[in-house]
Amino acid sequence: MRIAVAWGEDGDGELQVLPDPIPQDAAPVVPESPPRTVPDLAAEVARLEAAEGPRWVWESSARDYARLLAAGVRVARCHDVELTEGLLLAREGAFGEPRSAAAALARRRGLPVPAEHRPEAQPSLFGGAPATPLADVVAAYRAQEAELGPLRLLAAAESAGGLAAAEMSHEGVPWRVDVHDELLTGLLGPRPAPGMRPRLLQDLADKIGAAFGAHVNPDSPKQLLKAFASVGHPVTTTRAWELRGIDHPAVAPVLEYKELARLYTAHGWTWMDSWVRDGRFRPEYVVGGVVSGRWASKGGGALQIPKVLRRAVVADPGWTLVVADAAQLEPRVLAALAGDAAFTEAAAQGDIYAALADAFAETPDGPSPRDKAKIAMLSAMYGGGTGEAVALLAVLRARFPAAFEYVESAARAGELGQAVTSLLGRASPAGSAEYRELITTSAGRSAALSRGRFTRNFVVQATAAEWALAFLALLRRELLGGPAEIVFFQHDEVIVHTPEADAEAVTAAVAKAADEAKRLLFGATPVVFPLHTSAVPCYADAK
């Protein structure tokens, strides 16, 4: 059963049960009843979810499902029109174009495509995004259903990811403001007055000025470059790798200042005031926000919680955090994709680099065979590499030809301007007409190599993102209805907040979901996808 839901500008909503299968020439949808208030519609959704377990159809889980979550209602499955449209647009080489139901319909009707509206990220019970008529949501869904084809599994996974993202934003990461404040105070000094630097940052700024013999604003790269040039050390950037090569007393305080200033700006007291409410960090996830399918975030830095601040992520009393991250995910994905027997055998081991090490010789004062295997593997997946990496890559090519050819063929396609796809069909952008013209000239080689490195990695990274998405969706299914909540997701890592008594069961559910994700994508491959899983009271203890 499929049931469509849409909300009006005033917060009221409409609901319509759809025929299954939906005829493409069906008449426009007429809602079954007059618009209902959020509590009334939420109660009906809860009743139908319990009785029928339908697949809900709505424009965007980030808005539509968020309203239901605010009313205390959760669902198992949905079709997210915006996320699905994003997949279809990427297939047509139009990643990032407007994805709303109105945009989807205008595109198919040959009309001007309206700009994407930017509603509040976490709608309240009443009000929110501009209204999208229920008929438009259903019409967009019908069009997408007719076009999905081999993208159907990916669309279902992407929509499940949308549900998980909305739930994580609603639930929030447990966050101790007092611990965060204590950490900041220890690193930076007491919270400064508005417009002032923290005490320790100001002390470092004073040291920098003293080292140069003149006032320098360390927040200004232009002033730092000028200052270094004035003391006989011209540099092109203020990046740490370049500054470390300079013998001057200003280098150490500049590097320390830059590190602490980054923490103060990105995750300081202002960040805490903006993003932590009622003991929870509630980020805004962007499902499939990166062209490879990896997630992004809109503010809050959800995918970049600094290690130093993970001490502030603390489970509630009587609860614990089950933290799981996949080990060496992308090399294992390559092994499962390529079908290289020797490489697959290595990927069936717990440490893939150690298993590959016997292909590389021990050398005095050089990297260990395991480290050489890692260098070669990363060079194969990401491209580039100079010096020893080139020689190590040659060893990998000779030992594992099918795995090497898998990424090499993707690189060649990219250099020619062609699109490549992930296992489930997510498409990379194709080269533009300007690019195809450029690579016919002598100046185009650098651009071709750069694009080849992108597509070389895309086929692996995008498929790894699909494994992670399937893992998240399957884990969510395992936990649905219980007290445990997925509260954080980052590429190949997940955190579940659970009562201490359920930690063992949640750990088992994590392992089960990872294994099911492997079988869903790759079938009966011998490649293993091990997880580092721990139940800890504090996120920092898992690292």
N, C-alpha and C positions, 0 to 999 in steps of 0.2 A: 504494500500500500504506500502511496505517495500523497502527502498532504502539503499544500502550499500555504505559506503564511506571509503576510505583509503588514506593515505598520503605517499609520497615518501621521501627519505632522503633529497632531494633538496627542499622539501616544496610543490612540485606539488602534485595534488590529482586526484583520480579516483572515478567514481560514476557508480553504476549499479542498475537499478530497478529490484527487485526480483519478481519471480512469487509468487502468493498467492493462495493456500498454496504452500510451497516449497517442491517439491518432493525430498525424501531423496536420490534417485539415480540419481539426476540431474547431468548433465555434469559440469565440472569446469566453473566458471564464467569468462567471457571475458568482460572487461570493454566496455561500450557503445561507448567510444570515447578515443582519446589519452589523456594522462595526461594533466591536466589544471593547470594554476597558481592558487594560493590561491584566488586572487580577482575574477577570472573567475568562479572557482568552488563555492566560497561563493555566488556569484550572482545567480548561478543556484540553489543552495540549498535554497536560499531565495525565488526564484520564485516557486520552487516545494513545499516548506513549505506553502506558501500562497495559492497555487492552489489546493494542494492535502492533506495537513496535514498528511504526512506519518509517519510511525515509522522508524527512522533512525537506521541503524545498523553500529556500528563501534567498534573498539577494546577497546577504553578507552575514556570516556568523559573528563578525566583529561588532555588528550593530544589532541584528535581529535576535541572535541567540543571547547576546548580552542582556537584553531586556528580560528574557525568560529567566536567566540566571539570577538577575536582581529580584525576581519574583519567587525564587527558590525552586525553579523547575530545570531539570536536566533531561537531555535526550541522547539516544545512542547513535543515530545516523542522520546525515543530511546531505543534500546537494547544495553546495554553495555556488551561486551563479557567478559571482565576481571571481572567485578562485578558479573556477572552471574556464571562464572566459580568458583568464590570464594564460592558461595552458594552450588554449586554441589560438590566441594571438601570437604566442611564442612560436607555435608551429608555422604560422604565416609570416614570421619574421617581424612581428610588431610588438615585441615584449615592451611592457611599460605603457601601452596605450590605454585609454579609459576602459574600464571593465564593468561598469554598472549595467543593470538590465536595460536602461534607456540607451546606453551606448551600444550594447550588443544588438538591440533591435534596429537602431538607426543604421548601424554598419551593414546589416543584412538587407535593409530596405533601400540602401543607396542614398540615405539622407545624411546631412551634416551630423557628425558625432559630437554630442555634448561633452563638455569638460567634466572631469571627475569631480564630484562634490567631496568635500573634506569635512565629514561630520565629527562630532566629539568622539573620542576613541572608546569611551566607556559610557554608553548612554544610561541615563537614569530611567526610572520607571515611566516617566512621562516626558514627552518631547524628544528631540534629537535630530536625526537626519531628515532631509527633505523627503516627503512621501514618495514612494514608488507604488503605483497601482498594482494590485494583485494580478490583474490581467497581464501587465507587462512582465512581471516576474515569471508567470507561467509560460508566456509566449517565448521569453528568452530561454527558459528551461527546455521547452520543446525543440527549439532550434539547436541547442547544444546537444541534446540527446541524439538528434539525427546526424550530428557531425563528429561525435567523439570517436567512434571506431576503436582503434587500438589504444586510445588514451583513456578508456573507461576505468581501468583499474587505478591508474594514476589520479584521475579526477576524484574517485572515491577516497583514495588515501589523502589527497590534498584537502578535500572537504572535512575528513576526520581530523586532519591537522588544524583546520579552522575551529572546530569544536574545542579541541584541546587548548588552543591558544586563548580562546575566550574564557575557558575555565581557569587557566593559569592566571590570566589578568584579573579575573574576579576573585580568585582565592588568595593570590599573592604569596610571595616568598617570606617566611617568618624572618623578621629583621629586628634586632635589638638596637634601638636608637642609642641607648646608654653606652653600649659597647662600641658602636660606631663613633660616638663623640669622644670616648676615651682613646680610641685608636688615633683619631685625628689630632687630638690634643697632644698625645705623646709624640707624634711625628712632626706636627706643625706649630705647636704652641696653642694657647687658648684661642677660642673663636674671636676673630678680630671684629672691629666695628666696620660697618659698611664702607667700602672704598679703600680700606686699609689691607695691607698684607698681614698674614699671620706672623708672629714674632720670629720664628725660625726662618721663614722665607726672607723676611727683612734682614736678618743677620747675614744670610748668604748673599743677598743683594749688596750689602755693605762690603762684604769680603771681596766680591767681584769688582766693585768700584775701586777698592784699595789695591787690588792686584793690577788693575789697568792704570791706576793713577789718575782716574777721572770717573765722573759719574756715568754709569751705563745702566740702561734699563734692560734687565735680563729677559724681560718678556718680549723684547723687540729683536727679532733675528737680524734686522738691518743694522741696529746699533752694535750687536755682538760681532757681526762680520767686520764692521768698520773698526771696532776696538781691537780685534785680533790682528787686522792688517796694520794698525798703527804701532803694534809692538813687534812687527816683523814676522807675523805668522798669518799670511793671507790664506783664507779657507773659502770654499765655495758654498758650504752649508754649515749649519750648527748641529748636525746629526752627531750622535755619540761616537760612531765608528770613525768619523773624521777627526773629531776633537781629541780622541784618545791618542792620536799620533803626534800630538803637539806637546812639547816640554815647556809649559808655562804655568805659573801658580794660579792663574784664573781658571784653568781647565777643571780641576776637581770641584770647586764651588759651583761652576756653571752646570756641570753634569748633575750634581746633587740638586741644584735649584730646579732644573728642568724636570727631573723625576718627581719631586715633591709638588711642583706647581701643576703638573699634569693631574696628580691625585686631587689637589685642592680644587681645580677647575672642574674636573669630570665627576668626582664623587665626594666633594666636600660638604660643608654644612648646607649650602644652598641646594645641592642635589638632594640631600636628606629631607629638607623641608618640602621639596617639590614632589618627591616620588615615594616617600614612606609615610603611610597613613595607618593609624590603628595597629601598629606593630607589623605591618606588611608592606613589602616592596611590590608594587603593582606595575610592571612594565607593560608596554604596548608592543606586542609581537606583530611582525609582518610576515605572514606565512608565504613562502616562496618569494620573498622580497629580493633575493639575488637571482640572477639569470640561471644559475645552476640548480635552483630549487632550495638552496639553503635559506634559512630564515634570517630576517633582519629585525631591527627594532626602531620604533619612532620615539627617540628620546629615552633617557633613563639608562642607556648603556646596558641593556639587559644581557647582551651576549658578551660583555666584557667586564664582569665583576672582578676587580683586582684581587690577587691572592691575599694581599694584606688586609682586605676588608671582609674576606670570607669568615673571619672570626665573628662577625656580626650576624651571620646567618645561623640562628640557633633555634632548635625545635622547641615547641611549647612544652611546659611541664607535663610529664607522662607520655610524651610523644618522642619520636626520633626521626632522623632523616636517613632514608635509604638512597645512597648516591651510587649511580652506576654509569660507567663510561666504557665505550667500546675500544679495545686495544688494537692499534695498527689497522684501522678500518679500511682506509683506501687501498693499501696493498692487497688486502684480502678480497676486496671487491674486484680489483683487477684480476686476481687469480680466478675468481668465480666467473668473470666475464670471458676471459681469454681461452679457457679450456686447455691451457698448457699443462700437460701431465706432470712434468717435473716441478713446475711452479706450484701447481695445486697441491702436490705432496708436501711441499714446504709450508704452504698456507694451512695445512691440516694440523700444524703444530702450534703450541702456545705462543712461542716467540718466533715470528716469521723471519726476522733478521738473523737470529741465531741459526735457524734452519737453513738459511741461504749462505751462511758464512763459509761452508766448506768449498764454495766456488771461488773463494778469494784467498790468496796466499798471505801468510804472515810476513811482515817486513819490519826490520829493526827501526825503532823510533817513528813508525808510521801508525796510522789508525789500525785498530784491531780488525780482524776479518769481519766481525759483526758490524762494526762501524762502516767498513767498506761496503758491505751489503746494503746498509741503510742509505749511504751516499748514492750508490748506483740506482737503487730503487726510486729514490726521490728525484734523481735526474731523469729517469725514464718517465715518471709520471708528470713532472713539472717542466721538463725541458731545460735547456741551458746547461750550465756546468762547464768548467774549464779545467785545465791541468789534469790532476789525477782523476777527477770525476769522469773525464772522457775515456780514460783507460779502463776505469771500473765499469763504465757503461758498456764498453765493448765485451767485457767478460759476461755481463748479464745478457747481452744480445746473443752471444754464442751458446750460453747455457740454457736460456729460456726463450727460444726464438718466437714462439707463438704469442707469449705475453708481450714481448717487445714489439712485435708486428701490430698487435692490437692498438697500442697507443701511437705507433708510427703512422698507421693508416689514418687515424683521426687527425694527426698533425698534417699529413699531406692534404687531406680534404680541406682543412682549415686554411692552409696556405693558398689553395686555389679559390678560396672564398665560399666554399660550400658549407652548409650547416651539417652538424653532427647531432646525434641523439643519444639519450640515456637508454638504459634497458627498457624502461616503461614508456619511452617516447617523448620525454621532455627535449625540446629542440634548442640548440644554440642559435644565436643570430647568424645569418648568412652575411657574407661580405657585401658591402654596398657597391653600386655601379662605379663610384669613385675609386673604391679599393681595387676592384677588378681592373680598372684602367691603370692604377698605380703599379700593380705587380707586373705589368708588361714592360715597365721601364727599369733602367739600371738602379734607380733610387728605391725601387719597391722591395728589394730583398729583405731589408730590415723589418719592414712592415709585415711581410709574409712570414718570416720566422717568428715574430711576436704573435701573430694570429695563430700560427701552428702550435705554439706553446699553450695558447688558450684552449684550443679544441682538443689537444692531447690530454689536458687535465680535465676538460669538461666531461668527457665520456665516463671518467672514473668518479670525479667529484659529484656529478649529478646523480649517478647511480648509487653512490654512497649516501647521498641525501635521501634517496628513495628508500634505501634500507632503513635509515634512521626514522623516516616518516612512518614507514610500516611498523617499525618497532614501537614508536610512540602510540600509534593508533591501536595496535594490538594490546599494549600494556593498559591503555585507557579502557579498553573493553574488559580486560581482566579485573580492573579495579572499580568499574562503574557500579554504583549502588552501595559501596562500602564506605567506611570513614576515611580511608587513605586517599590522598589527593596528590596528583602530579602538580608540582608547583614551579618547576624550572626545566627548561629544555634548551640545549646549546649544541647544535651540530651532531655530536655523538655522545652527549651526556644528558642524564636525566636525574632529577631529584624528586623523591616521593616523600611527603610529610605524612607520617602514619603513627597511630598509637603504638607504643612500645610492644604491646602484646601481639601485634600483627606484623612485626618486622620480619619474622621468618617467612610468613606467608607472602608478604610483598616481595621479598628477595626471590622466592620461588617463582612468583608471577613475572618478575623482571626476566629471569632466565628463560621462562617459557615463551614470553613475547619475543625475545631475541631469536630463539630457535625457529619460531613460527615465521618471523620476518625473513629469515634466511631461506626457508623452504618455499615461502610465497614467491620470492623473487628468483631464486636460483635452483629450485627443485632439490634433487638428492645429491648436491655437491658435497665432496668430502671436506671442503674448506670450512674451517671453524671461525666463529665470530665471538671470541671470548670477551667477557665483561669483567671489569674490575668493580666489584660491588661491595659496599660496606654500609653498615648501619651505625650511625654516629649521632651524637647530640648536636654537633657543630659541623658546618660544611668544611671548615678548615681542617678538621681532623681526618677527612677523607683523602687529603692530598699528601 
